[in-house]
């Protein structure tokens, strides 16, 4: 899951995910460790709820992905 996460997120997003992970209760972390699909869904929610990218950042990322 890490390789896929690294491909689809920026360094700043991964940093936010890490800080949010540390804030989770232990039982929730254990659940996400065993359920990859739930973890992926949680990551998506973290990205959406903390997203501060500008339109220009998104367009730059899309253009570089096409190369």
MDAnalysis code that builds the backbone (N, CA, C; Angstrom):
import MDAnalysis as mda
import numpy as np

u = mda.Universe.empty(201, n_residues=67, atom_resindex=np.repeat(np.arange(67), 3), trajectory=True)
u.add_TopologyAttr("name", ["N", "CA", "C"] * 67)
u.add_TopologyAttr("resid", np.arange(1, 68))
u.add_TopologyAttr("resname", ["UNK", "UNK", "UNK", "UNK", "UNK", "UNK", "UNK", "UNK", "UNK", "UNK", "UNK", "UNK", "UNK", "UNK", "UNK", "UNK", "UNK", "UNK", "UNK", "UNK", "UNK", "UNK", "UNK", "UNK", "UNK", "UNK", "UNK", "UNK", "UNK", "UNK", "UNK", "UNK", "UNK", "UNK", "UNK", "UNK", "UNK", "UNK", "UNK", "UNK", "UNK", "UNK", "UNK", "UNK", "UNK", "UNK", "UNK", "UNK", "UNK", "UNK", "UNK", "UNK", "UNK", "UNK", "UNK", "UNK", "UNK", "UNK", "UNK", "UNK", "UNK", "UNK", "UNK", "UNK", "UNK", "UNK", "UNK"])
u.atoms.positions = np.array([
    [0.815, -1.195, 0.000],
    [0.000, 0.000, 0.000],
    [0.857, 1.257, 0.000],
    [2.075, 1.121, 0.515],
    [2.912, 2.320, 0.611],
    [3.303, 2.850, -0.765],
    [3.662, 1.956, -1.679],
    [4.064, 2.403, -3.021],
    [2.915, 3.132, -3.707],
    [1.716, 2.599, -3.574],
    [0.545, 3.237, -4.182],
    [0.265, 4.591, -3.528],
    [0.409, 4.648, -2.219],
    [0.192, 5.904, -1.500],
    [1.226, 6.943, -1.912],
    [2.458, 6.522, -2.062],
    [3.530, 7.444, -2.443],
    [3.318, 7.995, -3.851],
    [2.792, 7.171, -4.742],
    [2.544, 7.613, -6.123],
    [1.437, 8.652, -6.203],
    [0.425, 8.515, -5.380],
    [-0.759, 9.361, -5.549],
    [-0.861, 10.523, -4.568],
    [0.145, 10.694, -3.711],
    [0.105, 11.799, -2.760],
    [1.378, 12.626, -2.834],
    [1.259, 13.847, -2.394],
    [2.428, 14.717, -2.316],
    [3.112, 14.505, -0.966],
    [4.284, 15.058, -0.847],
    [5.016, 14.956, 0.422],
    [4.225, 15.605, 1.553],
    [3.626, 16.734, 1.273],
    [2.839, 17.440, 2.289],
    [1.617, 16.618, 2.713],
    [0.959, 15.969, 1.765],
    [-0.195, 15.130, 2.107],
    [0.236, 13.946, 2.968],
    [1.363, 13.319, 2.616],
    [1.855, 12.205, 3.426],
    [2.211, 12.668, 4.834],
    [2.713, 13.874, 4.944],
    [3.037, 14.441, 6.258],
    [1.758, 14.624, 7.084],
    [0.715, 15.143, 6.459],
    [-0.569, 15.311, 7.158],
    [-1.145, 13.965, 7.587],
    [-1.043, 12.980, 6.680],
    [-1.541, 11.636, 6.993],
    [-0.799, 11.077, 8.205],
    [0.504, 11.268, 8.250],
    [1.301, 10.760, 9.374],
    [0.888, 11.414, 10.689],
    [0.688, 12.723, 10.679],
    [0.272, 13.406, 11.909],
    [-1.124, 12.959, 12.341],
    [-2.021, 12.777, 11.384],
    [-3.365, 12.307, 11.725],
    [-3.312, 10.873, 12.258],
    [-2.424, 10.054, 11.688],
    [-2.261, 8.672, 12.140],
    [-1.853, 8.644, 13.616],
    [-0.926, 9.512, 13.973],
    [-0.464, 9.558, 15.362],
    [-1.565, 10.001, 16.321],
    [-2.541, 10.737, 15.813],
    [-3.637, 11.215, 16.656],
    [-4.743, 10.168, 16.838],
    [-4.709, 9.100, 16.056],
    [-5.745, 8.072, 16.155],
    [-5.588, 7.257, 17.434],
    [-6.705, 6.791, 17.988],
    [-6.624, 5.875, 19.132],
    [-5.974, 4.547, 18.710],
    [-5.384, 3.860, 19.656],
    [-4.672, 2.610, 19.375],
    [-5.571, 1.573, 18.699],
    [-6.798, 1.441, 19.149],
    [-7.706, 0.438, 18.562],
    [-8.017, 0.749, 17.102],
    [-8.140, 2.024, 16.791],
    [-8.406, 2.422, 15.409],
    [-7.204, 2.115, 14.532],
    [-6.014, 2.376, 15.036],
    [-4.795, 2.041, 14.281],
    [-4.720, 0.547, 14.005],
    [-5.030, -0.252, 15.013],
    [-5.007, -1.707, 14.820],
    [-6.001, -2.133, 13.746],
    [-7.169, -1.534, 13.760],
    [-8.174, -1.853, 12.743],
    [-7.655, -1.538, 11.347],
    [-7.092, -0.344, 11.176],
    [-6.592, 0.056, 9.859],
    [-5.385, -0.765, 9.430],
    [-4.593, -1.240, 10.377],
    [-3.452, -2.086, 10.031],
    [-3.900, -3.406, 9.421],
    [-5.046, -3.896, 9.831],
    [-5.543, -5.175, 9.329],
    [-6.507, -5.036, 8.157],
    [-7.042, -3.861, 7.919],
    [-8.024, -3.654, 6.853],
    [-7.520, -2.578, 5.891],
    [-6.829, -3.016, 4.871],
    [-6.205, -2.098, 3.920],
    [-7.229, -1.222, 3.219],
    [-8.356, -1.792, 2.872],
    [-9.379, -1.011, 2.171],
    [-9.910, 0.125, 3.054],
    [-10.136, -0.166, 4.316],
    [-10.594, 0.872, 5.247],
    [-9.510, 1.932, 5.433],
    [-8.249, 1.503, 5.485],
    [-7.141, 2.448, 5.617],
    [-7.086, 3.367, 4.403],
    [-7.224, 2.801, 3.222],
    [-7.205, 3.601, 1.997],
    [-8.341, 4.616, 2.000],
    [-9.509, 4.201, 2.449],
    [-10.650, 5.117, 2.539],
    [-10.356, 6.237, 3.539],
    [-9.776, 5.889, 4.670],
    [-9.414, 6.896, 5.673],
    [-8.407, 7.886, 5.104],
    [-7.410, 7.385, 4.369],
    [-6.409, 8.263, 3.743],
    [-7.093, 9.240, 2.797],
    [-8.024, 8.748, 1.986],
    [-8.751, 9.633, 1.074],
    [-9.494, 10.726, 1.842],
    [-10.110, 10.363, 2.946],
    [-10.823, 11.354, 3.755],
    [-9.868, 12.387, 4.353],
    [-8.704, 11.953, 4.784],
    [-7.712, 12.887, 5.323],
    [-7.264, 13.851, 4.237],
    [-7.005, 13.333, 3.045],
    [-6.550, 14.178, 1.937],
    [-7.617, 15.208, 1.581],
    [-8.860, 14.766, 1.474],
    [-9.944, 15.679, 1.109],
    [-10.170, 16.725, 2.198],
    [-10.125, 16.308, 3.444],
    [-10.438, 17.240, 4.528],
    [-9.311, 18.215, 4.842],
    [-8.099, 17.895, 4.448],
    [-6.979, 18.789, 4.750],
    [-6.363, 19.380, 3.496],
    [-6.995, 19.162, 2.356],
    [-6.426, 19.626, 1.094],
    [-6.340, 21.136, 1.009],
    [-5.157, 21.627, 0.725],
    [-4.959, 23.066, 0.562],
    [-4.233, 23.369, -0.736],
    [-4.231, 22.399, -1.637],
    [-3.550, 22.634, -2.899],
    [-4.309, 23.659, -3.724],
    [-3.576, 24.455, -4.429],
    [-4.196, 25.416, -5.325],
    [-4.483, 24.745, -6.660],
    [-5.278, 25.384, -7.465],
    [-5.592, 24.865, -8.788],
    [-4.321, 24.712, -9.614],
    [-3.404, 25.658, -9.479],
    [-2.153, 25.594, -10.233],
    [-1.327, 24.374, -9.827],
    [-1.302, 24.048, -8.544],
    [-0.581, 22.863, -8.074],
    [-1.169, 21.596, -8.680],
    [-2.484, 21.523, -8.717],
    [-3.152, 20.348, -9.271],
    [-2.861, 20.222, -10.759],
    [-2.940, 21.323, -11.489],
    [-2.664, 21.283, -12.928],
    [-1.210, 20.898, -13.194],
    [-0.289, 21.424, -12.401],
    [1.124, 21.091, -12.560],
    [1.345, 19.595, -12.341],
    [0.676, 19.025, -11.350],
    [0.803, 17.607, -11.064],
    [0.235, 16.772, -12.212],
    [-0.892, 17.203, -12.786],
    [-1.498, 16.467, -13.891],
    [-0.608, 16.511, -15.127],
    [-0.020, 17.654, -15.413],
    [0.854, 17.787, -16.579],
    [2.092, 16.914, -16.405],
    [2.680, 16.908, -15.223],
    [3.886, 16.104, -15.004],
    [3.569, 14.612, -15.048],
    [2.355, 14.215, -14.698],
    [1.974, 12.803, -14.748],
    [1.832, 12.316, -16.182],
    [1.516, 13.199, -17.094],
    [1.346, 12.819, -18.500],
    [2.673, 12.636, -19.221],
    [3.737, 13.155, -18.659],
    [5.048, 13.059, -19.317],
    [5.641, 11.709, -19.186],
])
